[in-house]
């Protein structure tokens, strides 16, 4: 089984180290010690918590959609050039870049610091993992 140190677990869930510790104190997550004496969280529990957090409806989320890949974040850049706009969104550790019409960016009221949601619908997704060390 894979285990993550508290700092790694917090970064993966997009929360603070203290939140992970609080969840452990509430019995939501289990902490154990690794060979170095650092507290760790089982990856399976972390995945279950991530799924539970993702399932929680957002404020005013009254739209149903088939796309499951939603990234809530802050707009960090809006560059308009003629008819097109490039919008960058920071969702936790993820940087998402979207190209759209300038008219769409204007209608959405996108500006640096505004909250937005990137929705991805794809028939093919590539998943990577680190190579296991020998």
C-alpha positions as a Python dict, from the first residue, in 0.01 Angstrom:
ca = {
    (1, 'X'): (0, 0, 0),
    (2, 'X'): (113, 357, -70),
    (3, 'X'): (149, 602, 217),
    (4, 'X'): (188, 981, 208),
    (5, 'X'): (340, 1213, 465),
    (6, 'X'): (103, 1475, 602),
    (7, 'X'): (247, 1756, 386),
    (8, 'X'): (208, 1545, 69),
    (9, 'X'): (-144, 1439, 167),
    (10, 'X'): (-246, 1799, 230),
    (11, 'X'): (-104, 1913, -104),
    (12, 'X'): (-286, 1634, -290),
    (13, 'X'): (-619, 1731, -132),
    (14, 'X'): (-559, 2106, -157),
    (15, 'X'): (-589, 2163, 218),
    (16, 'X'): (-352, 2261, 498),
    (17, 'X'): (-138, 2024, 703),
    (18, 'X'): (-351, 2120, 1004),
    (19, 'X'): (-668, 2011, 825),
    (20, 'X'): (-520, 1666, 763),
    (21, 'X'): (-424, 1643, 1131),
    (22, 'X'): (-774, 1758, 1235),
    (23, 'X'): (-933, 1493, 1011),
    (24, 'X'): (-707, 1234, 1172),
    (25, 'X'): (-815, 1355, 1517),
    (26, 'X'): (-1180, 1323, 1408),
    (27, 'X'): (-1118, 968, 1284),
    (28, 'X'): (-1170, 1058, 918),
    (29, 'X'): (-809, 965, 831),
    (30, 'X'): (-571, 721, 998),
    (31, 'X'): (-215, 824, 1080),
    (32, 'X'): (74, 583, 1122),
    (33, 'X'): (451, 621, 1143),
    (34, 'X'): (691, 536, 861),
    (35, 'X'): (1041, 393, 910),
    (36, 'X'): (1176, 748, 964),
    (37, 'X'): (919, 823, 1233),
    (38, 'X'): (714, 1061, 1016),
    (39, 'X'): (336, 1050, 1032),
    (40, 'X'): (177, 908, 716),
    (41, 'X'): (-171, 862, 571),
    (42, 'X'): (-268, 550, 372),
    (43, 'X'): (-314, 634, 4),
    (44, 'X'): (-642, 441, -12),
    (45, 'X'): (-792, 656, 267),
    (46, 'X'): (-663, 968, 98),
    (47, 'X'): (-828, 864, -229),
    (48, 'X'): (-1157, 799, -46),
    (49, 'X'): (-1140, 1144, 117),
    (50, 'X'): (-1059, 1311, -217),
    (51, 'X'): (-1362, 1142, -372),
    (52, 'X'): (-1586, 1253, -84),
    (53, 'X'): (-1464, 1611, -112),
    (54, 'X'): (-1520, 1613, -488),
    (55, 'X'): (-1876, 1486, -441),
    (56, 'X'): (-1971, 1772, -210),
    (57, 'X'): (-2182, 2021, -407),
    (58, 'X'): (-2039, 2369, -446),
    (59, 'X'): (-2221, 2686, -354),
    (60, 'X'): (-2499, 2749, -601),
    (61, 'X'): (-2414, 2433, -795),
    (62, 'X'): (-2751, 2376, -958),
    (63, 'X'): (-2629, 2259, -1297),
    (64, 'X'): (-2620, 1894, -1396),
    (65, 'X'): (-2359, 1787, -1652),
    (66, 'X'): (-2205, 1475, -1795),
    (67, 'X'): (-1847, 1600, -1761),
    (68, 'X'): (-1683, 1478, -1439),
    (69, 'X'): (-1355, 1665, -1462),
    (70, 'X'): (-1422, 1997, -1287),
    (71, 'X'): (-1147, 2224, -1160),
    (72, 'X'): (-1254, 2511, -936),
    (73, 'X'): (-994, 2781, -909),
    (74, 'X'): (-888, 3141, -946),
    (75, 'X'): (-830, 3317, -1276),
    (76, 'X'): (-463, 3418, -1283),
    (77, 'X'): (-442, 3565, -1634),
    (78, 'X'): (-674, 3686, -1909),
    (79, 'X'): (-507, 3785, -2237),
    (80, 'X'): (-731, 3915, -2512),
    (81, 'X'): (-593, 3950, -2864),
    (82, 'X'): (-847, 4042, -3127),
    (83, 'X'): (-1124, 3784, -3140),
    (84, 'X'): (-954, 3531, -2907),
    (85, 'X'): (-878, 3518, -2534),
    (86, 'X'): (-638, 3298, -2338),
    (87, 'X'): (-750, 3239, -1980),
    (88, 'X'): (-534, 3076, -1712),
    (89, 'X'): (-687, 2922, -1403),
    (90, 'X'): (-501, 2797, -1096),
    (91, 'X'): (-687, 2513, -926),
    (92, 'X'): (-476, 2397, -632),
    (93, 'X'): (-147, 2282, -784),
    (94, 'X'): (-305, 2259, -1131),
    (95, 'X'): (-265, 2528, -1399),
    (96, 'X'): (-535, 2511, -1663),
    (97, 'X'): (-518, 2715, -1983),
    (98, 'X'): (-827, 2771, -2197),
    (99, 'X'): (-864, 2937, -2536),
    (100, 'X'): (-1201, 3095, -2609),
    (101, 'X'): (-1351, 3383, -2798),
    (102, 'X'): (-1294, 3729, -2651),
    (103, 'X'): (-1672, 3766, -2647),
    (104, 'X'): (-1710, 3455, -2425),
    (105, 'X'): (-1444, 3578, -2181),
    (106, 'X'): (-1620, 3914, -2161),
    (107, 'X'): (-1967, 3756, -2113),
    (108, 'X'): (-1828, 3536, -1832),
    (109, 'X'): (-1680, 3843, -1663),
    (110, 'X'): (-1342, 3673, -1635),
    (111, 'X'): (-1075, 3884, -1469),
    (112, 'X'): (-766, 3814, -1262),
    (113, 'X'): (-875, 3705, -915),
    (114, 'X'): (-1224, 3591, -1012),
    (115, 'X'): (-1347, 3241, -925),
    (116, 'X'): (-1414, 3011, -1218),
    (117, 'X'): (-1459, 2644, -1297),
    (118, 'X'): (-1280, 2465, -1581),
    (119, 'X'): (-1480, 2169, -1710),
    (120, 'X'): (-1305, 1907, -1923),
    (121, 'X'): (-1485, 1641, -2125),
    (122, 'X'): (-1255, 1407, -2309),
    (123, 'X'): (-1277, 1058, -2451),
    (124, 'X'): (-907, 1002, -2387),
    (125, 'X'): (-712, 1088, -2074),
    (126, 'X'): (-348, 1006, -2012),
    (127, 'X'): (-251, 901, -1660),
    (128, 'X'): (110, 898, -1543),
    (129, 'X'): (275, 758, -1234),
    (130, 'X'): (630, 765, -1107),
    (131, 'X'): (850, 473, -1195),
    (132, 'X'): (901, 243, -897),
    (133, 'X'): (1254, 262, -763),
    (134, 'X'): (1445, -64, -741),
}
